[in-house]
Amino acid sequence: MKAVILCAGKGERLRPLTNSIPKPMIPIDNKPILEYLILLCRRHGIKDIFISTSYLPEIIKNYFGDGSKWGVKIIYSVENEENLPGTSGALNKFKQFLNETFFVIYGDNLTNLNLSKMLDFHRSKKSIGTIFVYKEQLTDATSTPAIVAVKTDGEIFDLIERPKESDKKRLEKITPNQKYMNSGIYVLESEILNFIPKNQISDFMLDIFPQVMKQKKLFAFRDNPYIREVGIFLRLNKAKEEIKSGKISLGL
């Protein structure tokens, strides 16, 4: 089993903390965020891990090396930090390796999500792609959530990455029971690579998933694990408090 972990962002919203360290390497209870994700993958039998880097990549590489210390194999890519390929465009560097079902995980997630359970759900739906979604837990005025609209059977019928005034009518069609947040954790079939353009910036939510939905069905995996996207100080500090206090155990 394989996973791509996206770690290329500069972490602008966490300055000055990220002036000298990539966001996925921020420590929580003496472990970098990325280490928790690698341990999560290993726990669920995912041992081939591909890490997309850009900003201060040597810090990530020097810490994790080839991954053998953690019982996994790591292959890296280094993107141009002034011209990042986007969340989906980053997969082009690993395309030759992604010839089977694989996970994509955004590198600023802290979670104990049951990846095996998600994979089973994905396979039961025979879907080209499955998004883990959750009910909104913690927001602030600077953060706009990516909305996933889900039918009762789990099929996704709308995706709104950055809701704007022009999306008002679409939002009105989504009931509270249908409204979920995108976690940035996906299970994908290799077929989805055919939708990702080469040498072009592309984003899963803005570009790829909407195109896929014109031809295929996407599904949402709904569960209630611990998850905290830590791209802003409010959520990062909350995660630190939850983990260090023992209130939350990642079980890794």
C-alpha positions as CSV (number, residue, x, y, z in Angstrom):
1,M,0.0,0.0,0.0
2,K,1.2,3.5,-0.9
3,A,0.7,7.1,0.3
4,V,1.6,10.5,-0.9
5,I,2.1,13.1,1.8
6,L,2.0,16.7,0.6
7,C,4.5,18.9,2.5
8,A,5.4,21.6,0.0
9,G,3.7,24.6,1.4
10,K,5.6,27.5,3.1
11,G,3.3,27.7,6.1
12,E,2.8,31.5,5.7
13,R,0.0,31.7,8.3
14,L,2.3,30.2,10.9
15,R,5.1,32.9,10.6
16,P,7.4,33.4,12.4
17,L,7.3,29.8,13.6
18,T,7.9,28.6,10.1
19,N,10.7,31.0,9.2
20,S,13.2,28.3,9.9
21,I,11.2,25.1,9.8
22,P,8.7,23.5,7.3
23,K,5.2,23.4,8.7
24,P,5.0,19.5,8.8
25,M,8.1,19.5,11.0
26,I,6.6,21.6,13.8
27,P,6.9,19.5,16.9
28,I,3.9,18.5,19.0
29,D,4.8,16.6,22.2
30,N,8.4,16.1,20.9
31,K,7.4,14.7,17.5
32,P,7.1,16.5,14.2
33,I,3.6,16.5,12.7
34,L,4.9,14.5,9.7
35,E,6.2,11.8,12.0
36,Y,2.7,11.2,13.4
37,L,1.5,10.8,9.8
38,I,4.2,8.3,8.9
39,L,3.5,6.3,12.0
40,L,-0.2,6.3,11.1
41,C,0.5,5.0,7.6
42,R,2.8,2.3,9.0
43,R,0.1,1.2,11.5
44,H,-2.2,0.5,8.6
45,G,0.3,-1.3,6.5
46,I,1.3,1.6,4.2
47,K,5.0,1.3,3.9
48,D,5.8,3.0,0.6
49,I,5.5,6.7,1.2
50,F,6.2,9.6,-1.2
51,I,6.7,13.0,0.2
52,S,6.4,16.1,-1.9
53,T,8.6,18.9,-0.5
54,S,9.6,22.4,-1.5
55,Y,10.3,24.8,1.4
56,L,13.4,23.8,3.5
57,P,13.3,20.2,2.1
58,E,16.7,19.3,3.7
59,I,15.2,19.5,7.2
60,I,12.6,16.9,6.3
61,K,15.1,14.7,4.4
62,N,17.8,14.9,7.2
63,Y,15.3,13.9,9.8
64,F,13.5,11.0,8.0
65,G,16.2,9.8,5.6
66,D,15.0,6.8,3.6
67,G,12.4,6.0,6.3
68,S,14.0,2.7,7.4
69,K,14.1,3.9,11.0
70,W,10.3,4.0,10.9
71,G,9.9,0.8,9.1
72,V,8.9,2.4,5.8
73,K,10.4,3.4,2.5
74,I,10.4,7.1,1.6
75,I,10.9,8.7,-1.8
76,Y,11.0,12.5,-2.0
77,S,10.3,15.1,-4.6
78,V,11.4,18.7,-4.4
79,E,9.3,21.3,-6.1
80,N,10.1,24.9,-7.0
81,E,8.7,26.8,-4.1
82,E,8.0,29.8,-6.3
83,N,5.9,27.8,-8.7
84,L,4.2,25.0,-6.7
85,P,2.3,22.4,-8.8
86,G,-0.8,22.3,-6.6
87,T,-2.2,19.5,-4.5
88,S,-2.9,17.2,-7.5
89,G,-0.1,18.5,-9.7
90,A,2.4,17.2,-7.1
91,L,1.5,13.7,-8.0
92,N,3.1,13.9,-11.4
93,K,6.5,13.4,-9.9
94,F,5.4,10.1,-8.4
95,K,3.2,8.9,-11.3
96,Q,5.4,6.0,-12.2
97,F,5.0,4.5,-8.7
98,L,1.2,5.0,-8.3
99,N,0.0,2.0,-10.2
100,E,-2.5,0.8,-7.6
101,T,-4.9,2.2,-5.0
102,F,-3.1,4.9,-2.9
103,F,-3.7,7.5,-0.2
104,V,-3.1,11.2,-0.4
105,I,-2.6,13.0,2.9
106,Y,-2.1,16.7,3.4
107,G,1.0,17.2,5.6
108,D,-0.7,19.6,8.1
109,N,-3.1,17.1,9.4
110,L,-2.9,15.6,12.9
111,T,-5.3,12.6,13.1
112,N,-5.9,9.0,14.3
113,L,-8.2,8.2,11.4
114,N,-8.6,4.5,10.8
115,L,-7.1,4.3,7.3
116,S,-7.9,0.6,7.0
117,K,-11.6,1.3,7.6
118,M,-11.6,4.1,5.1
119,L,-10.0,1.8,2.5
120,D,-12.6,-0.8,3.1
121,F,-15.4,1.7,2.5
122,H,-13.7,3.0,-0.6
123,R,-13.4,-0.5,-2.1
124,S,-17.0,-1.3,-1.2
125,K,-18.2,1.6,-3.3
126,K,-15.9,0.7,-6.2
127,S,-15.1,4.4,-6.3
128,I,-12.4,6.2,-8.3
129,G,-11.9,8.4,-5.2
130,T,-13.0,8.7,-1.6
131,I,-12.6,11.8,0.6
132,F,-12.6,11.6,4.4
133,V,-15.0,14.3,5.6
134,Y,-15.9,15.5,9.0
135,K,-18.2,18.0,10.8
136,E,-16.5,21.4,11.4
137,Q,-14.9,21.5,14.8
138,L,-12.9,24.7,15.2
139,T,-12.8,27.8,13.0
140,D,-11.5,31.3,13.0
141,A,-12.2,34.5,11.1
142,T,-9.3,34.0,8.7
143,S,-10.1,30.4,7.6
144,T,-12.7,29.4,5.0
145,P,-13.6,25.7,5.1
146,A,-13.7,23.6,2.0
147,I,-17.2,22.2,1.8
148,V,-18.2,18.7,0.7
149,A,-21.9,18.0,0.1
150,V,-22.8,14.4,0.7
151,K,-25.9,12.3,-0.1
152,T,-27.3,9.8,2.4
153,D,-25.4,6.9,0.7
154,G,-22.1,8.8,0.8
155,E,-22.0,10.0,-2.8
156,I,-20.6,13.5,-3.1
157,F,-22.9,15.9,-5.1
158,D,-21.0,19.2,-4.7
159,L,-17.6,20.5,-3.8
160,I,-17.0,24.2,-2.8
161,E,-13.4,24.8,-2.1
162,R,-13.5,28.5,-1.1
163,P,-17.1,29.6,-0.8
164,K,-17.8,33.1,-2.2
165,E,-20.9,35.2,-2.6
166,S,-21.5,33.7,-6.0
167,D,-21.8,30.3,-4.4
168,K,-24.8,31.4,-2.3
169,K,-27.4,29.4,-4.4
170,R,-25.2,26.3,-4.3
171,L,-24.8,26.5,-0.6
172,E,-28.6,26.9,-0.1
173,K,-29.1,23.5,-1.7
174,I,-26.9,21.8,0.9
175,T,-28.7,21.0,4.2
176,P,-26.9,20.9,7.5
177,N,-27.0,17.1,7.5
178,Q,-25.3,17.1,4.1
179,K,-22.6,19.6,4.8
180,Y,-19.1,18.3,5.7
181,M,-15.6,19.6,5.7
182,N,-12.8,18.3,3.4
183,S,-10.0,16.8,5.5
184,G,-7.3,16.6,2.8
185,I,-7.2,12.8,3.2
186,Y,-8.1,10.8,0.1
187,V,-8.1,7.3,-1.2
188,L,-7.6,7.2,-5.0
189,E,-7.4,4.8,-7.8
190,S,-4.5,5.2,-10.2
191,E,-7.1,6.0,-12.9
192,I,-7.4,9.4,-11.4
193,L,-3.9,10.3,-12.6
194,N,-5.4,10.5,-16.1
195,F,-7.3,13.6,-15.0
196,I,-4.2,15.4,-13.8
197,P,-2.5,17.6,-16.5
198,K,1.2,17.5,-16.9
199,N,3.4,20.5,-16.4
200,Q,0.4,22.5,-15.1
201,I,-0.7,23.7,-11.7
202,S,-3.8,21.8,-10.5
203,D,-5.7,21.4,-7.3
204,F,-7.8,18.4,-6.3
205,M,-10.8,20.4,-5.0
206,L,-10.7,23.2,-7.6
207,D,-9.8,21.3,-10.7
208,I,-9.5,17.5,-10.6
209,F,-12.5,16.4,-8.5
210,P,-15.0,18.6,-10.3
211,Q,-13.8,17.1,-13.6
212,V,-13.9,13.5,-12.3
213,M,-17.5,14.0,-11.0
214,K,-18.6,14.7,-14.6
215,Q,-17.8,11.1,-15.5
216,K,-17.4,9.1,-12.3
217,K,-18.8,9.0,-8.7
218,L,-16.8,10.3,-5.8
219,F,-17.7,9.2,-2.3
220,A,-17.3,10.6,1.2
221,F,-16.1,8.5,4.1
222,R,-17.8,9.9,7.3
223,D,-16.3,9.0,10.6
224,N,-15.5,10.6,13.9
225,P,-11.8,10.3,14.7
226,Y,-9.6,13.0,16.1
227,I,-8.5,15.3,13.4
228,R,-6.9,18.7,13.5
229,E,-5.7,20.7,10.5
230,V,-2.9,22.8,12.1
231,G,-2.3,25.4,9.4
232,I,-3.2,28.3,11.6
233,F,-2.1,29.1,15.2
234,L,-5.6,28.7,16.7
235,R,-5.8,25.0,15.6
236,L,-2.1,24.3,16.1
237,N,-2.2,25.5,19.7
238,K,-5.4,23.6,20.3
239,A,-3.7,20.4,19.0
240,K,-0.7,20.9,21.2
241,E,-2.9,21.3,24.2
242,E,-5.0,18.2,23.4
243,I,-2.0,16.0,22.8
244,K,0.3,17.2,25.6
245,S,-2.4,17.1,28.2
246,G,-3.3,13.5,27.3
247,K,-6.9,14.5,26.5
248,I,-6.3,13.0,23.0
249,S,-4.3,9.9,22.2
250,L,-3.2,9.3,18.7
251,G,-2.5,5.7,19.6
252,L,0.8,5.6,17.6
